[in-house]
Structures are given as structure tokens and as C-alpha cells.
């Protein structure tokens, strides 16, 4: 089986470099500017908090938006692991972010 060395996948799979660089998500994102009405009451406050705290609604949070309970759970975890430390020890968060970036670079994760 021939392997495309730029993607690491079998050539007959039809996966291009562009698809690898900008993959289409299998789970649709819930756009912060276009939240469905049935999810608005649950997601609206969480998305607003994210914008206020971080300046944006990250893509992983938009993906979790399909299950509002998961967004709530993630935000509680984020509050305990990051936000509380941000207030107590800003250097901790800087180190944590460097670890995240280094891991992403080493694993070539760009999404």
C-alpha cells in the first residue's frame, strides 16, 4: 500500500494536505453568533462568560455546545484549574499555557 508521506495516510484515501491542515469537523460547531433557539437559554450565558473571560468562544467549546451540560461541566473545570489560579498565581497560568503550546507544536496539532 502506497503511503502519502506528507499526510501519513494511504494515498488511495484521498486525503490532501489542505484537508489535513484545515479538517472539517465531524461534530458541527454551535456558532456563538447563531445559537439555535432551543439551546440559547443554556449556551448564551456560557458563551457570554467565555467572551468576557477570554475574549472569544474557543472552537472546542463550540463543539461541546451540542451538549450544553458538557459546556457547563467544562466551564466548571476550567474555573477550578485555570481561572482560580489566574487570580492567585499568574505565573502558573503562563507555565500551563507554555506546556499547551509546546505539546501542540510537538504533536503538530494546529486545530
FIZATI-680816 format. One record per residue: residue number from 1; y, z, x of N, C-alpha, C in turn. Coordinates in steps of 0.1 Angstrom, whole numbers, plus 2048, in hexadecimal, padded with zeros to 3 digits. Example, Ala and Ser with C-alpha at 12.3 -4.5 7.8 and 13.67 -1.06 7.14 Angstrom:
BEGIN
+-----+------+------+------+-------+-------+-------+------+------+------+
| num | n_yy | n_zz | n_xx | ca_yy | ca_zz | ca_xx | c_yy | c_zz | c_xx |
+-----+------+------+------+-------+-------+-------+------+------+------+
|   1 |  7C7 |  84E |  884 |   7D3 |   84E |   87B |  7DF |  84E |  884 |
|   2 |  7EA |  847 |  880 |   7F5 |   847 |   889 |  800 |  84F |  881 |
+-----+------+------+------+-------+-------+-------+------+------+------+
//
This chain:
BEGIN
+-----+------+------+------+-------+-------+-------+------+------+------+
| num | n_yy | n_zz | n_xx | ca_yy | ca_zz | ca_xx | c_yy | c_zz | c_xx |
+-----+------+------+------+-------+-------+-------+------+------+------+
|   1 |  7F4 |  800 |  808 |   800 |   800 |   800 |  80C |  800 |  809 |
|   2 |  815 |  7F6 |  807 |   822 |   7F6 |   80E |  82C |  800 |  809 |
|   3 |  832 |  807 |  813 |   83C |   811 |   810 |  84A |  80D |  814 |
|   4 |  853 |  80E |  80B |   861 |   80C |   80F |  866 |  818 |  816 |
|   5 |  869 |  816 |  823 |   86C |   822 |   82C |  87A |  828 |  828 |
|   6 |  883 |  821 |  822 |   890 |   826 |   81E |  88E |  830 |  812 |
|   7 |  885 |  82D |  809 |   883 |   836 |   7FE |  877 |  83F |  7FF |
|   8 |  86D |  83B |  808 |   861 |   843 |   80A |  857 |  841 |  7FF |
|   9 |  859 |  837 |  7F6 |   850 |   834 |   7EB |  84A |  827 |  7EC |
|  10 |  83F |  825 |  7E5 |   838 |   818 |   7E5 |  842 |  80D |  7E1 |
|  11 |  842 |  802 |  7E8 |   84B |   7F7 |   7E5 |  84A |  7F1 |  7D7 |
|  12 |  83E |  7F1 |  7D2 |   83C |   7EB |   7C5 |  840 |  7F4 |  7B9 |
|  13 |  846 |  800 |  7BC |   84B |   809 |   7B2 |  859 |  804 |  7AD |
|  14 |  85F |  7FC |  7B5 |   86C |   7F6 |   7B1 |  878 |  800 |  7B3 |
|  15 |  876 |  80A |  7BA |   881 |   814 |   7BC |  88A |  80F |  7C7 |
|  16 |  897 |  80D |  7C4 |   8A1 |   808 |   7CE |  8A8 |  814 |  7D5 |
|  17 |  8AF |  810 |  7E0 |   8B7 |   81A |   7E7 |  8C2 |  820 |  7DD |
|  18 |  8C8 |  817 |  7D5 |   8D2 |   81B |   7CC |  8CD |  825 |  7C2 |
|  19 |  8C1 |  822 |  7BD |   8BB |   82B |   7B3 |  8B8 |  839 |  7BA |
|  20 |  8B4 |  839 |  7C6 |   8B2 |   846 |   7CD |  8BF |  84D |  7CF |
|  21 |  8CA |  846 |  7D2 |   8D7 |   84C |   7D5 |  8DD |  851 |  7C8 |
|  22 |  8DB |  84A |  7BD |   8E2 |   84E |   7B0 |  8D7 |  84D |  7A5 |
|  23 |  8CE |  856 |  7A5 |   8C3 |   855 |   79B |  8C8 |  859 |  78D |
|  24 |  8C2 |  852 |  783 |   8C4 |   855 |   775 |  8BD |  862 |  772 |
|  25 |  8C3 |  86B |  76B |   8BC |   877 |   768 |  8B1 |  875 |  75D |
|  26 |  8A6 |  87C |  75E |   89C |   87B |   753 |  8A0 |  883 |  747 |
|  27 |  8A7 |  88E |  74A |   8AD |   896 |   73F |  8BB |  893 |  73D |
|  28 |  8C0 |  88F |  732 |   8CE |   88B |   730 |  8D7 |  897 |  732 |
|  29 |  8E3 |  895 |  738 |   8ED |   89F |   739 |  8F5 |  8A1 |  72C |
|  30 |  8F9 |  8AD |  72A |   902 |   8B0 |   71E |  910 |  8B0 |  724 |
|  31 |  917 |  8A5 |  722 |   925 |   8A3 |   727 |  92E |  8AE |  722 |
|  32 |  936 |  8B5 |  72B |   93F |   8BF |   726 |  94A |  8BA |  71D |
|  33 |  94D |  8AD |  71E |   957 |   8A7 |   716 |  952 |  8A2 |  709 |
|  34 |  945 |  8A2 |  707 |   93E |   89C |   6FB |  932 |  8A4 |  6F7 |
|  35 |  934 |  8B1 |  6F4 |   929 |   8BA |   6F1 |  926 |  8B8 |  6E2 |
|  36 |  919 |  8B5 |  6DF |   915 |   8B3 |   6D1 |  919 |  8BF |  6C8 |
|  37 |  91C |  8BD |  6BC |   921 |   8C8 |   6B3 |  917 |  8D3 |  6B2 |
|  38 |  90A |  8D0 |  6B1 |   900 |   8DA |   6AF |  8FF |  8E3 |  6BC |
|  39 |  904 |  8DF |  6C7 |   904 |   8E7 |   6D3 |  911 |  8ED |  6D7 |
|  40 |  91C |  8E8 |  6D0 |   929 |   8EC |   6D4 |  92C |  8FB |  6D4 |
|  41 |  927 |  903 |  6CA |   929 |   911 |   6CA |  923 |  918 |  6D5 |
|  42 |  917 |  914 |  6DA |   910 |   91A |   6E5 |  915 |  916 |  6F2 |
|  43 |  917 |  909 |  6F4 |   91A |   903 |   701 |  929 |  904 |  704 |
|  44 |  932 |  903 |  6FA |   940 |   902 |   6FC |  945 |  90E |  705 |
|  45 |  942 |  91A |  701 |   947 |   926 |   709 |  941 |  926 |  718 |
|  46 |  935 |  922 |  719 |   92F |   922 |   727 |  935 |  917 |  72F |
|  47 |  937 |  90B |  72A |   93E |   900 |   731 |  94C |  904 |  735 |
|  48 |  953 |  90B |  72B |   961 |   90F |   72E |  961 |  919 |  739 |
|  49 |  958 |  923 |  739 |   957 |   92D |   744 |  955 |  926 |  751 |
|  50 |  94C |  91C |  751 |   949 |   915 |   75E |  955 |  90E |  763 |
|  51 |  95C |  907 |  75A |   969 |   900 |   75E |  973 |  90A |  764 |
|  52 |  974 |  916 |  75D |   97E |   920 |   761 |  97A |  926 |  76F |
|  53 |  96D |  928 |  771 |   968 |   92F |   77D |  967 |  925 |  789 |
|  54 |  961 |  91A |  786 |   95E |   910 |   791 |  966 |  904 |  791 |
|  55 |  96E |  901 |  787 |   976 |   8F5 |   786 |  96F |  8E9 |  780 |
|  56 |  962 |  8EB |  77D |   95A |   8DF |   778 |  94E |  8E5 |  771 |
|  57 |  946 |  8DC |  76A |   939 |   8DF |   764 |  92F |  8D8 |  76D |
|  58 |  928 |  8DF |  775 |   91E |   8D8 |   77E |  914 |  8D0 |  776 |
|  59 |  90E |  8C6 |  77D |   904 |   8BD |   776 |  8F8 |  8C5 |  772 |
|  60 |  8F3 |  8CE |  77A |   8E8 |   8D6 |   776 |  8EA |  8DE |  76A |
|  61 |  8F6 |  8E3 |  768 |   8FA |   8EA |   75C |  8FA |  8E1 |  750 |
|  62 |  8FF |  8D4 |  752 |   8FF |   8CA |   747 |  8F1 |  8C7 |  743 |
|  63 |  8E8 |  8C6 |  74D |   8DA |   8C4 |   74A |  8D3 |  8CF |  742 |
|  64 |  8D7 |  8DC |  746 |   8D1 |   8E7 |   73F |  8D7 |  8E8 |  731 |
|  65 |  8E2 |  8E1 |  72F |   8E9 |   8E1 |   722 |  8E0 |  8DD |  716 |
|  66 |  8D5 |  8D6 |  719 |   8CB |   8D3 |   70F |  8C4 |  8DF |  709 |
|  67 |  8C5 |  8EA |  711 |   8BF |   8F7 |   70C |  8C9 |  902 |  70F |
|  68 |  8D2 |  904 |  705 |   8DD |   90D |   707 |  8D9 |  91B |  70C |
|  69 |  8CD |  91F |  708 |   8C8 |   92C |   70D |  8C7 |  92C |  71C |
|  70 |  8C3 |  921 |  721 |   8C1 |   91F |   730 |  8CF |  920 |  737 |
|  71 |  8D9 |  91A |  730 |   8E7 |   91B |   736 |  8EB |  929 |  737 |
|  72 |  8E9 |  930 |  72C |   8ED |   93F |   72B |  8E6 |  947 |  736 |
|  73 |  8D9 |  944 |  737 |   8D1 |   94B |   741 |  8D5 |  948 |  74F |
|  74 |  8D8 |  93C |  752 |   8DD |   938 |   75F |  8EA |  93E |  762 |
|  75 |  8F3 |  93E |  758 |   900 |   944 |   75B |  900 |  953 |  75D |
|  76 |  8F7 |  95A |  757 |   8F5 |   968 |   75A |  8F0 |  96A |  768 |
|  77 |  8E6 |  962 |  76C |   8E1 |   963 |   779 |  8EC |  95F |  784 |
|  78 |  8F4 |  955 |  781 |   8FF |   951 |   78A |  909 |  95C |  78B |
|  79 |  90C |  963 |  780 |   915 |   96E |   780 |  911 |  979 |  789 |
|  80 |  904 |  97C |  789 |   8FF |   987 |   791 |  8FD |  983 |  7A0 |
|  81 |  8F9 |  977 |  7A2 |   8F7 |   973 |   7B0 |  903 |  96E |  7B7 |
|  82 |  90C |  968 |  7B0 |   918 |   961 |   7B7 |  925 |  968 |  7B3 |
|  83 |  928 |  968 |  7A7 |   935 |   96C |   7A2 |  938 |  97B |  7A6 |
|  84 |  92F |  984 |  7A4 |   931 |   992 |   7A7 |  933 |  993 |  7B6 |
|  85 |  92B |  98C |  7BE |   92D |   98C |   7CD |  93A |  986 |  7D1 |
|  86 |  93F |  97C |  7CA |   94B |   975 |   7CD |  957 |  97F |  7CC |
|  87 |  956 |  988 |  7C3 |   960 |   993 |   7C1 |  95F |  99D |  7CC |
|  88 |  952 |  9A1 |  7D0 |   950 |   9AC |   7D9 |  951 |  9A7 |  7E8 |
|  89 |  94B |  99B |  7EB |   949 |   997 |   7F9 |  94A |  988 |  7F9 |
|  90 |  956 |  982 |  7FB |   958 |   974 |   7FB |  950 |  96D |  807 |
|  91 |  94E |  974 |  812 |   946 |   96E |   81D |  938 |  96B |  819 |
|  92 |  932 |  974 |  810 |   924 |   972 |   80C |  923 |  964 |  805 |
|  93 |  92D |  961 |  7FC |   92C |   955 |   7F5 |  92E |  949 |  7FE |
|  94 |  937 |  94A |  808 |   938 |   93F |   812 |  92B |  93C |  819 |
|  95 |  924 |  947 |  81D |   918 |   945 |   824 |  90D |  93F |  81B |
|  96 |  90D |  943 |  80E |   904 |   93E |   804 |  907 |  92F |  802 |
|  97 |  913 |  92B |  801 |   916 |   91D |   7FF |  913 |  915 |  80C |
|  98 |  914 |  91A |  818 |   910 |   913 |   824 |  901 |  911 |  824 |
|  99 |  8F9 |  91B |  81F |   8EB |   91A |   81E |  8E7 |  90F |  815 |
| 100 |  8EE |  90E |  809 |   8EB |   904 |   7FF |  8EE |  8F6 |  805 |
| 101 |  8FA |  8F4 |  80C |   8FD |   8E7 |   811 |  8F4 |  8E3 |  81C |
| 102 |  8F0 |  8ED |  825 |   8E7 |   8EA |   830 |  8D9 |  8E5 |  82A |
| 103 |  8D4 |  8EC |  820 |   8C8 |   8E9 |   81A |  8C8 |  8DB |  814 |
| 104 |  8D3 |  8D8 |  80D |   8D5 |   8CB |   807 |  8D5 |  8C0 |  812 |
| 105 |  8DC |  8C2 |  81D |   8DC |   8B8 |   828 |  8CF |  8B6 |  82E |
| 106 |  8C8 |  8C1 |  830 |   8BB |   8C0 |   837 |  8B0 |  8B9 |  82E |
| 107 |  8B2 |  8BB |  821 |   8A8 |   8B5 |   818 |  8AD |  8A8 |  812 |
| 108 |  8B9 |  8A3 |  817 |   8BF |   897 |   812 |  8C1 |  897 |  803 |
| 109 |  8C4 |  8A2 |  7FE |   8C7 |   8A3 |   7EF |  8D5 |  8A1 |  7ED |
| 110 |  8D9 |  896 |  7E6 |   8E7 |   893 |   7E4 |  8EA |  893 |  7D5 |
| 111 |  8E2 |  899 |  7CD |   8E5 |   899 |   7BE |  8E5 |  8A7 |  7BA |
+-----+------+------+------+-------+-------+-------+------+------+------+
//
